[in-house]
Amino acid sequence: MPCRALAAFALAALLSPACTQAGAPAGPEGRLALGVAPLSLPLLTDACYDLAVTNEAGDAVWSRSGLCASQYGSPSGDVSYVGTCDASDPSGDGAAMNTVTLKVVSLEGDTGPLADWRDPCGPPQAPDGCQRSFACVENGDVAVTFDLTVMRAAQQGFFDVAVSFDDLFCSAKVDCLGADDGPLLLVHDASGARVASVVWALTCTDGDAGGSLATTTHLYMNALVLDCDGTEYPVEPWLGPGNVYPGGVGAPPPLVQAVVFRGVQQLASGAQTVDAVFWNVALGLDADFLAAQGAGAVCTLKTTATASRGPLDSGATPPGAVYPVIEVAVPITTGAGVTCTRHPLDGAAPHDGVASTYVGVDPSAPASARVAFDGVALQSAPGLVSAHLVDACAACAADASCDPVASPVCACLVGFYGDGESCTACGAVAHCTGQVSCSDGTDEVCDACASGYTLTGGACEDTDECALGAGTCDANATCTNTDGGYTCACDDGYTGDGQSCAAAVLTGAGTQASPRSWSDGTYAASCQGYRFPAAPYAYSGSTGSGVYTIDLGAGPFDVYCDMVGDGGGWTLVVNISNTTTAHGSTTTAYGTITTTTGAAKLSDATINALTTVGYWRYDCGSSFNAFVNNDQQTWVSQTTNGYNWRIDRGRDGVFENAANRAGYVFSDYPAQPVGHSNYAAVASSEGNGCYTATEGWNLNGHLWAK
């Protein structure tokens, strides 16, 4: 069973200096409170300690021997004691340094003194006792803490000696002999023959069955090293289980094979059953390599190991704490002969070489003095022991996953690709709303698409709702597929939003022909009003483009309407016919516009009144159209030469057509201030026309308003 002692010291200011111990140096003082936590050693009846305090000059402040739990504490081993410290500062550096020295004198059981324990405050690691230095502050409080672990020998299975590690039992050995004291023949070479073998075995238990990963027994070990006259050959015990070198390939020269065994052993402890984790390695020696060595050549097996309940921080012994470790240095061969025998933990010569010792006795030692371990093994699932490098996940990229217990391999997260140590993100998949995965950045695969798209081979393809009959259009409407959706439009003779269509028999529906108008004798205010009427009126697609009668409020007059191009609803306001057509400031038209040919122009007041939506459309001859938004911001921009407009045909913010370069522009000369209306009536405004880079100005064209 384990044995653990925690000694804690606290300093508190004296209320008065009257409590000076006899023989202590004169001067300002503080108060020292000593506490030793209970020992968890079963059958323990008493624990005794020696305590001494010296001042900054090295003079004794006070000392006390035989501070026993039976007198100053409880049978479980805890003690309490209050003394003084010297707050004088002969060096004048502002810190009155005192030193506390603690020694564990004896541990008592029911049958007398216990002998099978190792003193953490004795030689060889602490020949002068465990010491802590602290500043004694006059009228001030200071706390000083010791953290000690006591090891006690025990017996377990085939192991000769077991040592407790802070509530854990551990045992270990190096063995080169078989049951008949002959050579241990355990490992096979590449031919299948058994060869002389060496076994390194380590097992520990925390006294519990099972437990979480945070509390279960962890075994820590560095690489096993065969040091043959200064040349080191490492073996990594976190590999395996089973053969480390399949077929013997890659085995270091002194070996033909290494075999790793890991598992959980069920041990009975009274009425309780506990789990013991074991981590063993068998090394098969290479007879040819040994035969080639000189008569005095020596190969020594080396490693360092320890155990803990739960993981050690960064795989290293705790800083500033006394912690037990097992150090292995066993000569295995001399020349061609195997010279090792059985080497239990803390065995005596010539069976020594596997020794338990303490590290971290000096709390002032730097962090580099901590003993760090390369690998760790633990019970990762019931009955299953896994092992991995302590820093198995240290090299992983930020966009990679790695579980040092379940899967200690760097793996790029979904959406990234690479070897795990380096991951770039997968490219985007259009219209993907799920996760994108890839293996090399060229084979992106999506697992879920946005509404209106279908997952096809990892890509998101447009869903043709109309072809699939998945649209919700009315039976009297036409379904038109769009990218990611669809539209519904009522058929001729029907009105509605396309989702619901009714026969166009409302009052005043339809238009009269020659010229076209509402059938109830009223007029719309523009071509736009006829093309997209409000209830109770309805547009019939059969009426098409042509002459319509409109009324802006001053009486009806005829205009020419384009009801087909660019969505329909455009009113023709200027015909440009192979010449300059000036705006002027007149209020009368230059001609009646009932056709798309011939020079003609509506009055400025009429043109301005017609822009109910605010769009202009220019076209030159048979060329494609250019569109301008009447808010001076969206589809048009004046260039720096002072009189040319740039046109954004696609209405996407890209001004791809510019006068005197390419495309088609309705030019306004002389130029108006930036931001003015695209159509303005100015007395001196002339030069309106169409232009292309190859044909120049004054082409046939039109200006439409909407």
N, C-alpha and C positions, 0 to 999 in steps of 0.2 A: 504494500500500500504506500501511497505517497507521503512525503513530509515536506511542508513548505512553511517558511517563517518570513514574516514581514515586520521589519523593525522601523518604526517611525519616530522621529524626534521633532519636537516643536519648541521654539524659544519664545518666552513671554517676558515682558518687563517686570522687574521687581517693584512692589509698591514702596519698599524701603530697602536700604542696603544692610539691614540688620541680620540677614540670613547667610552671611559669609561663612563658608566651610572653614574649619580649622586648617591652617597651613596654606590657605589660598593667598595669592598675592593681593595686596591692597589695591584699591582702585574702583572705578565704577563697574557695576555688575548688571547682568541680565539673568533671566531664569530659564533653565533647560528642562523640558518635559520629555521623558523617554517613554515610548510605548512599543512593545513587541506584540504583534498580532498573534492569535492562537495558531499553534501548529496543527496540521491536519494528519498527524501521525497517529494511527490507532494504538491503543494500549499505552499511550504516553501519559505519565503521571507527573512529570516535572521537567523543566528546562531551566538551565542556569547560564548566566552570562557574566562577563567582566566588562566594565565600562570605565573609560578614562577620558578626561577633558584637559587639554593643554591650551595655553594662551598663545598670542602672536610671537612671543619671545621663545616659545618652546618649554616654558615652565609649567609644571603641573598645577592646574586649577583645583581639581579633585579627581579621585578615582574610587572605584568600589568593586570589590570582587564578590562573586557568589550572589548576584542578583537573580534569585530563583522565583519561578512562577508560583511555587507553593507559599512563598512569603509575600511577594509583591504582585500577585496576579491570580491565575486560576490554574487548575490541573491540566487545562488544554494547552498550556505553554505560554500564555500571554503574561506580560509584566508591565508595570507602570512605575516610573521613578522621576522625581523632580530634583534638579540640582541647579547650580549657577554656572555662568560663564563670565569671562573677564572682558569688560568693554573698554579697557585702556588701549591706547593706540600709540605705542612707542615709535613706530615708523612715521607717524604723522601723515599717512596717506588717506586718512578718513575712513578706513575700514579696519576694525579690530578683529582680525582673523583668529578664530579658535578652531581646534580640531577635536572631533569625537572619535574615539577608537572603540570598536565593539568586537568581542570575542565570544564564540559559543563554547562554553566550558563543558557541558554535559547534557545528555538527554537521558531521562530515567523512565523505565517501564515497570510493570507489575513485579517482575522478577529481578530488578536491579538495573544497572546502567546498560543502555543500548550501545552496541559496539559496531553494528553494521551500517554506519552512516559516514558520509564524507563532509568535513567541515569547510564551508565556503569562505570562512574568515581565518583559515589557517594555511600553512605551507602546502604545496609550493606557490600557489597563486597569491596568497596574502600572508606572508610570514609575520607581519607586524599587526595583523588583525584588519578588519574592514574599517576604513577611515572615511570620514566626511569632513570637509572644511566649510566653515560658515562665518559670517560676520556677526559678532555679538554687538547688538545695538543697545545702548543705554536707553532705558525707558521705551524700548521698541520691541516688536514681536518678529521673530524669524522662525521658519519651519525648515527642518532637515529630515530627509526620508532615506531609509535603507530599504532595498528590495532584495532579499536573499532567498535562494532556493537550496534546500538540503536534499542531497541524494542518499538513498538507502539501498543496500543490496537486497536481492530477492532471488528466488529460484523459479524457473519456468521452463517446462518441456525439455528439449535437448540442449537448450542454452544453459551455460554454466552460471552466468551472473546476469542479473537484470538491474537497471538503475532507474530511479524515478525522475521524471522531467516535469516538475510542476504539475502534479496530479496525473502524470502518465508514467507507465512502466515501459522501459525499453530494454532490449537485450540485443547482443550482436556477437558475431564471431567470424574468424577466418579459419577454414578447415581444409586440410590437404590429405587427410587420411580416411580410408574406408572403414567399414565395420570391423574388419580383421586387422586394423592398424597397418594395412598395406596401402599402396597408392590409391587415391580416390579416382576411380575411372567412371566419369559421369558424362562428359561431353564427347560427341562424335566428330570425327574429321570428315573431309569431303568424300572419303571412300566408305564411310559408314562405320569405321573402326573407332572404338572408344580410346580416348587418350587421357594421360594424367591431367587431373583437373583441380582447380582451386575454387572454393565456394566462399563468397562474402555474403553474410546474412544479417538482416536487420529487421526487427519486429517491435512494434509498440502498440499500446492500448491506452485509451483514456478512461477505461473502466466502465464505459457505457456501451450499450448495444445500439448501433445505428447512430443517429444524430444528424443535424443539418451540416451543410458544407461549411458553415461559419463556426461550428463547434467540434466537428469530427477530427479524429487523429490525422495530422499531416506529418509525413516523413520527408525530411530534406536531406539531399545528398549532392555532393560534387561528383564530377567524373571520376571513375576508377582509373588510376594511372599506374602502369607498370614502368617503373624507373629502372632502366638497365644501364648502370654505370653512367648516369647523367643524361641518357637519352630517354625521353618520356613518350609512352605509347598510351593514349587515352582511350577509354571505352565509355560510351554514354549510356548509363543505366535507364534513362527515361525512354530509350528506344525499346522495341519489342511490344508486347511480351513474346517469348519464344526466341528463335534464332535472330540475333542482331545482324548477322552477315549471311544472308541466304547463299547456300553453296560455299560458304567460306570466303566469298569474294569481298574484299575490302577489309578483312580482319587485319589488325596491326601485326607485324612480323612475329612477336613472341607468341601469338595465339593462332589457333586454327578456327576458333569459333567462340562466341560468347552467347550465353542463353540467359534471358531475363525471366524471372518468376515473380508475379505479383498476385496478391489475393488477400482474403480475409479468413482468419482462423477463429473458431469459436472456443473460448476458454471458460472454464467453470471457476467462479470465485465465490466459494460458499454456496449459497442458494441462488446466486445470480450468475447469469451467463453474459459474458462481455465479448466484444469484437476486438481482435488483434489484427492490425494491418501489417503484412510482411512484404518486404522488397528484397529479393535475393538475386544474386548474379553468379553464374557458374562460368569459369574461364577454362577453356581447353588449351593446354600448352602445346607449342609447336616444337617437337623433339629435334627437328632439323636445325631450327634457329638456336636452340640451346646447345646442340652439339658443336656449333660453330663458335661458341663463346670461349673465351679464355678460362683457364682453371680458376682464376680468382674473380671472374666476373659475377656480379650479384644483381639480380632483378628483385625489386622491392615493390609490393603492392601498397598504394597509398590512396586514401580518401578521407573526407570529413563528413560527418552526418549528425543530425539532431532530430528532434521531434517537437511538435507543439499541438496544443488543442486549438483548432482553428488556424488560419494562415498567419505566418509571420509577415510583418510589413516589409515589402520589397524582397522577401526571401532572405532576410538577414536577422541575426540575433538582436534583441531590443537594445537600444542605446542606454548606457548608464545602469544596466541591470546585470547582476551575476547570473549567467546562463550556462547550463551544462551542454557539452558537445562530446562526440565520440571521435577520436582521432585514430586513424589506422596507418601503421607503417610496419608491415610484416615482410621480412626477407623471404622470398618464395623459392628462388633457385640460386645455387652457387655453381658456376660453370654449367655443366650439362645436367646436374643433379637437382632434384626437388628436395629442398631442405626444410620447408615449413612442415608443421605438424598440426596440432589443434591449438587454436589461439582464442580462448574465450575473452569476454569483456573483463578487463582489469586482471588478466592472468599474470602469474609470476613467471620470470625467466626460467627456462627458455621458451615458454609458451606465452610470452608477452607480445606487444605490438598492437593490441586493440585496447585503447585506454579511454576512460571517461575523464573529463577535466572541466574546469570552469573557465569562462571567458567573461570579459566585461566587469572585472572586479573594480577597476579604477573608473569612477564616474566622470572624471575630468578628461578621459581619453577621447580623442576625436572620433567622429562618426566612422572614419576609415578603419578604426580598430574593431568595428563590428565584424563578425564572421558571416560572410554572404555565401549562399548556396545557389548552385546552377539549376538543380531540378527538384521537383516535388512530386510525391505520390500520395494519393488519398482515396478513400472510399467514395467514389462519385455516385454510386447507386448501390442498393442492397447487394452485397456479395461481390461487387465489381470495384476493382482498384485501377485507377488510371494514373498515368504519370506524364509530365510535360515539363518543358523548360519554365523556370520562374518567369522569365520575360518573353514567353512565347508570343505574346501579342504586342510587344513593344514596337516592332517595326511596321505594324499595320497602318495603312493610310487612314485618314479621318473618315473617309467614305467607305470603310470596310468594317466587317463584323469579325469578331474573334472571341470564342469562349475558351479560356485557358484550361477548363476542366472537360467540358463536353466535346469541344471541337477547337483545339488550339492551332487553327490554321487561318491565316488571313484570307478573307473572301470578300470581294467587292459587293456592296449593297446593290439591291435591285435599282436599276437606273444608272449603274456605273459598270465599267469593265476594266480588266487588268489582272495583275497577279496578286492583288490584295495589298501589297506593299506600295503599289502605285495604282491609282484608279483615276479617268477623264469621263466626263459624263457622257452617257448615250445621247445621240441626237434626238431631236423632237420628232414625234409622229403627229402629222396634222390631224386635228380634231380628236386627239386621244384625251380621254378624261381619266384613264386608269394609270397603271404603271407601265413604264417602258423599260424593256430589258434588251441587252445586246451582248455579243461576245467580242466584237472587234471594232465597234463604232460604225459599221456599214450594214449591219443586219438588225436594225432596231425592230422590236416587236412590241405592239401594244396589246393590252389585255382587256380594254374597255373603251368604247367610243361614245362620243357625244350623241345626243338625240338627233336623228336625221341621217346618221351614218351607220354602216354595217361593218363589223369586224371581219375582214377577209385576209387571211394569211398574215395576220399581225398588223395590217394596215387598215385605215378607216376609209371606206369607200362610200360615196354618196348613195343613199337609199332612194330608189325611184318609187316614191309612194304612189304615184299615178299608175305606173305599170303593175305594181303589186296590188292595186286596189285598196291600199291602206289609207288613202286620202279621205277627207271628210267633206268633199265637195257635194253640193246639191246635185240631184239627178239632172237638173236643167242647167248645169254649169260645166265649164271645161277646166280640167285639172292640168296644170303646167308644172313640171318638175323643176326645181331650182337646187342649187348647191346647198345641201343640208336641209331642204324643206320642199315646199310646193306652194302654189297659189291657186285660187279658185276664182273664176270670172263667169258671171251669169251669161248664158247664151243670148243671141239676138232675140228680142221679143220678151226678155225676162229682166227683172231688176232685183237687186239685192247685193249682199256682200260675197256671194259665191258659196258660202256655207249654207245659205238659205236664199232661194230664188223664187220670185213670184211673177206670174204673167204680167206684162206691162200694160195693164188696163186701169190705170189710175186716170183721174181727171186731168186733161191737158197733156197726156203722154204723147210721145212721137213728135215728128216735125212735118211741116208742110213743105212741099218742094217748090223751087223756082220763084223766088229764093226761099231757102229753108227757114222755118221759124217754128215756134210751138203751135201745136194743132188747135190750141184754144185762142189763137190770135195774139198772144203776148210774145215778148221778145226777151232773150237773154241779153246780158250786158257785154258778152264777149264770146269768142269761140270756145274759151275755157268753160264758160257757163253752159254751153250746149253739150260739150263733150263729157263734163262731169257735173250733171245737174243735181239739184237738191229736190227732195220730194215736194210735190207729187209728180215731178217730171222725171222722164227716163230717156236715156239716149239709146237710139237704135243704130247698131253698127252699120246697117245697110245704107244709112244716109250718107256716110263717107265725107270726103273733102269736097269743097266747092264754095259757092256763094251762099252766105247766110245773112239774115237781117238782124242787126243788133240795135240796142237802144241804151245809150249812156245816161239818159234822163232828159236830153234836149230834143228828142225825136229820133225815129228809126232811120238807119242808113245801112247800105250793103257793104260787106267786107268779104274777103276771101279767107276761108278757114282750112288749115291743115289738120284733119282729124285722125291721121294715120301715123305720120312720122314722129319719132321721139315721144311717144306717149299720147300724141294728139292734143288738140286744144290750142293751137298756135294761130294768132291773128297776124296776117300779112300787113305791115305798116309802111314799108318802103320797097319799091322795085328799083333796082339799079340796072341800067341798060347801056352798057358800053360807054358810059360817060360819067362825069362827076355830077352827082345830085346833091345840091346844097341844101342844108337845113333851112337857113333863113330864119326869120321870125314871123313868118306869115301864119295866119290861122286858118287858111284854106288849103285844100289839097291841091297838089299839082295835077292830079288826075283821079279818076275813079278806079279803085283797085278791086276789080272783080276777076282778075286773071293774074297769072304769075309772070306775064311778059309785059314789056313796055315800061318806060320810066313813069313812076307814079309815087305819090307820097301822101299819107294822111297828114292832117294838121298836127302841130306839136301838142296842142292841148288834148287832142284825141289820142295821140300815141301815149302820152303820159297817163291818161285816164285808163288805158287798156291794160296796163301792167298790174293786173290784180294779184298775180302770184309773185311777180318780180323777176322773171327770167327773160333773157334775150337770146335769140338764136340767129347766127349769121351763117349764110351759105353762099358760096360762089360757084356759079355754073352747076356742074354735076358733081362737084367735090363734096366731101363729107362736111358735116356741120361743126360749128364752134359754138359753145354755150357760155353765157356770161350771167352771173347773178347780179341782180340790180342793187345789192347792198354794198357793192364796191369792194368786197373782201374775199369772196369765196372763189370765183372762177375767172377773175380778170386782174391784171396788174399793169400799171403804166411803166414803160421802160424809161431808162435814164436819158434817152435822146430827146425827150420832151414831147413827142407827138405820136408815138406808137404804143399800141396796146399788146400785151402778151395774153394769150388765151389758154385756158385749161380745158381742153376738150373733154377729157375723161372725168372732170369734176372730182379729181382725186388729190388736188393740191399741187400737181406737177404742171408747170406752165411750159408745155412742149412746143407751142407754136408762137412765133414772134414775127412781126412785120419785117420786111426786107430780108428775111432769111428763108423761111419755109412756112407752109400752111396758108391760112386764109383769115384775113383780118378786116373788120370794118373799121376804118381809120377815122379818127376825129381830129380835124385840123382847123384852126390852130388848137394846140393841146389845152385841156382844161386842168385845173388843179387836181393833184392826186386825191382820189376818193370821191370825185364828182360822179353824178349819175352817168351811166354809159350812153344815155341818149339825152342830149341837152339842146335846147333851142337858143342859139346865140347868133346874133345878126351877122357876125363875121365868120361863122363856122362854115367852112367849105371843105371840099376834098374827100367827102364820104364816098367810099367805094370798096371794091374788092381787089385783092392783090395776091399773086403767087410769084415765087422766085423766078419762074421761067417765063411767065406771061406779063408780068408787071401789073400796073393799076388798071382801073376802069373795065373790069370784067362784069359780065351779067351776074347778078346776085340778088339776095333778098335779106331784109331785116324783119324778123318775126318777134312778136311780143306775147307774153303769157302771164 
